Amino acid sequence: MNTPPSRRAARRSRRPRYATAVAAAAGLALAALAPTPAAAAPRPDGTAPHAAAAPRPDAVQRRLDALVRDDGMPAALATVKGRDGRSRTYTAGTGDLATGAAVPVDGQIRAGSNTKAFTAVVVLQLVAEGKVGLDTAVDAYLPGLLRGDGIDGRNITVRQLLQHTSGLPDYMAAPALTDFTTIQYRYFEPRELLDGALAQKALFPAGTGWAYSNTNYLVAGLLIQKITGRPYGEEVTRRVIDRIGLRHTYVPATGETALRERHPHGYLTTGPGAPLIDYTEMDSSMAWSAGAVVSTNTDLNTFYGALLTGRLLPAAQLAQMRATVPADLIGPGIRYGLGLQSRPLSCGGLVWGHGGTAPGHRSRGGVTEDGRAVHITVTTVPDGPTADRMTAAIDTALCR
C-alpha cells in the first residue's frame, strides 16, 4: 500500500530526529556482535606482526549499513540474486528496538503494494480464461458499484483500474484512514473503504490522466471475488502463491494481526521527535487487495522472476502487463503497466517490480530480463531522501 503522493511529499521535508539514537544503538549492537580478531603470533625475529585487515563489507552491505547509520532506519534487510544465479541475504540494524534482538535473515515483512502485482496477475489470468475483458467497463461485472462526483463505472475499464488511469480517488485519503495510530487493530470492510473513495471527486475523467490510487486495486479485488465466486485471498493463494511455491508468502486471514514467521519489527513514524510506534501487528484489512500480502525479500524475488519468465501468465497477457505509461509521480523514469513498474538502471536495461509501503515497512526492488533480482526492505517508512538512497541501493545491487 503506497503512501499517496501528497503525503509522501509532505514527509520528504522531515528527517526523523530519532535517527541519531537508533543509529548509535545499531552501531553498538553491531560492534558487540562482531567477532574479535584472533591475536597474531609473533614473527620469528620477535617483532610484532602487522594486524590483518578486516574483510571489507560488499557494496550492498555498505548501503544497508548506511540506511541504518545515516538515515535512522531501525533495520534494513535484502536478498540479491546476482549474475551468477546465486542468492545472497543481508541484514543491518536491530530487529526489535525493545529487546535489541538481531534482524532475522530474510524475515517476513508486510509487502504493501507489491500486493497489486499479485492482484493484477489474477485479473489477467481471468482475462486469459475469457472471463474478463481488459477493455470492458467495470459496470459490466459490478453494476452500479462505481458512482460519484465525476465517477461512473460505465466509463471505467478494467485496464484503467490496473493501470491507474481510471481517475478514481484514493480511499487512503478518506478521513477514517488519515491517522494510523487509531486504526492499528480496526477491521474495515472493502465496501467501507470504497465509500471513502466515492465520497471524493474524481481526479480526472477516466482515461485522460495517470494517478496512483489504491482504490483501483480495491475494485480489482471485488472484481476477482465476483467473477470467481471465491474470496480474494483464496484466489491469490491458489493461482499465484501455491502455483510457484512461495513458502513464506500469504494473504492474512480476516482478523489476523500477527506475522506468522520470524520477522523484524516495523515502526510507525508520527512526526519529528515523536517516539516510534511498534506497528508490527496490525489489521491489514485497510489494505486488502491493494496491499495486504505478507512475504519475504526472497519470495518477492521468486515471484517477479516467475512472472517475467511466463510461469504465471500466457505471453499475450504478460505483454499487456508490461505495456507501460509514464508514472513520473512515483519517480523519475518510472513507467507503469498493469500492476507492474519499470525503472531504468545506471548500467542499462530496466528493473521490473512494484514496491510497497505499509505502516512500518517499505520494500523496493525487482528483477531484470537476464534474471538478476533484488528486494530491500526497511522497517519504518523513510522520508524522500532516504527513499532515494534505497533506490540507489537497488541500482548498486543490480549493476555492481
QUIWO-V61893 format. One record per residue. N is the residue number from 0. OMEGA is omega in whole degrees, -180 to 180 (* if undefined). Layout:
N_OMEGA, N_OMEGA
This chain:
0_-178, 1_175, 2_178, 3_-177, 4_-178, 5_-180, 6_177, 7_-178, 8_180, 9_-177, 10_-175, 11_-177, 12_-176, 13_174, 14_-177, 15_-180, 16_179, 17_-173, 18_-175, 19_-178, 20_-179, 21_-179, 22_179, 23_179, 24_180, 25_180, 26_178, 27_-179, 28_-180, 29_180, 30_-179, 31_-177, 32_-176, 33_179, 34_177, 35_-179, 36_176, 37_179, 38_-180, 39_180, 40_178, 41_176, 42_178, 43_-179, 44_176, 45_179, 46_-179, 47_178, 48_171, 49_177, 50_178, 51_179, 52_177, 53_178, 54_-180, 55_178, 56_180, 57_-170, 58_180, 59_178, 60_179, 61_178, 62_179, 63_178, 64_-180, 65_178, 66_177, 67_-173, 68_-172, 69_-175, 70_174, 71_175, 72_178, 73_179, 74_173, 75_178, 76_-174, 77_167, 78_-178, 79_172, 80_-173, 81_179, 82_180, 83_179, 84_-180, 85_176, 86_179, 87_180, 88_-177, 89_172, 90_174, 91_176, 92_-173, 93_-177, 94_-180, 95_-176, 96_-179, 97_-176, 98_-175, 99_-179, 100_-180, 101_176, 102_178, 103_180, 104_179, 105_-180, 106_178, 107_178, 108_172, 109_-169, 110_175, 111_-172, 112_165, 113_176, 114_-178, 115_177, 116_177, 117_-180, 118_-179, 119_178, 120_-180, 121_178, 122_-179, 123_172, 124_177, 125_174, 126_-180, 127_180, 128_179, 129_-178, 130_-179, 131_173, 132_-178, 133_-177, 134_174, 135_-180, 136_177, 137_-177, 138_179, 139_-178, 140_-178, 141_-173, 142_176, 143_-175, 144_-173, 145_176, 146_179, 147_-178, 148_-177, 149_-177, 150_179, 151_-178, 152_175, 153_-178, 154_-180, 155_-179, 156_176, 157_178, 158_-179, 159_173, 160_-173, 161_-177, 162_-179, 163_175, 164_-177, 165_-173, 166_179, 167_177, 168_-175, 169_178, 170_179, 171_177, 172_180, 173_-176, 174_-177, 175_-175, 176_-177, 177_180, 178_-177, 179_-177, 180_-176, 181_-173, 182_-175, 183_-177, 184_-178, 185_176, 186_176, 187_169, 188_177, 189_-179, 190_178, 191_177, 192_-179, 193_179, 194_177, 195_176, 196_-176, 197_175, 198_179, 199_178, 200_176, 201_179, 202_178, 203_176, 204_-176, 205_176, 206_-176, 207_-179, 208_178, 209_175, 210_-179, 211_-178, 212_177, 213_-180, 214_179, 215_-176, 216_168, 217_178, 218_177, 219_176, 220_177, 221_177, 222_179, 223_-179, 224_-178, 225_-176, 226_-175, 227_-175, 228_-179, 229_177, 230_-180, 231_-177, 232_179, 233_-179, 234_177, 235_180, 236_-176, 237_-171, 238_-176, 239_-170, 240_-179, 241_-176, 242_-178, 243_171, 244_176, 245_-169, 246_-176, 247_-176, 248_179, 249_170, 250_-177, 251_177, 252_178, 253_179, 254_-179, 255_-176, 256_-178, 257_172, 258_-169, 259_-174, 260_-180, 261_-173, 262_167, 263_176, 264_176, 265_-172, 266_179, 267_175, 268_-179, 269_178, 270_-180, 271_178, 272_-179, 273_178, 274_176, 275_177, 276_177, 277_-177, 278_-179, 279_176, 280_178, 281_170, 282_-173, 283_177, 284_177, 285_-178, 286_177, 287_-174, 288_175, 289_-175, 290_-173, 291_-173, 292_171, 293_-177, 294_171, 295_177, 296_-179, 297_178, 298_178, 299_175, 300_180, 301_-179, 302_-177, 303_175, 304_178, 305_180, 306_-176, 307_179, 308_172, 309_-179, 310_-177, 311_-177, 312_170, 313_-175, 314_-177, 315_-179, 316_176, 317_177, 318_177, 319_-180, 320_-177, 321_175, 322_-167, 323_172, 324_180, 325_179, 326_-176, 327_176, 328_177, 329_-179, 330_-178, 331_175, 332_-178, 333_174, 334_-174, 335_176, 336_177, 337_-177, 338_-177, 339_179, 340_169, 341_179, 342_179, 343_178, 344_180, 345_-179, 346_179, 347_-180, 348_-175, 349_167, 350_-178, 351_178, 352_175, 353_-173, 354_-179, 355_177, 356_170, 357_176, 358_179, 359_180, 360_166, 361_-179, 362_175, 363_177, 364_180, 365_-177, 366_177, 367_-179, 368_-177, 369_172, 370_173, 371_-177, 372_175, 373_165, 374_180, 375_179, 376_170, 377_-168, 378_160, 379_-178, 380_-174, 381_173, 382_-175, 383_180, 384_178, 385_177, 386_177, 387_179, 388_171, 389_178, 390_178, 391_178, 392_176, 393_180, 394_177, 395_-177, 396_-175, 397_-173, 398_-177, 399_*
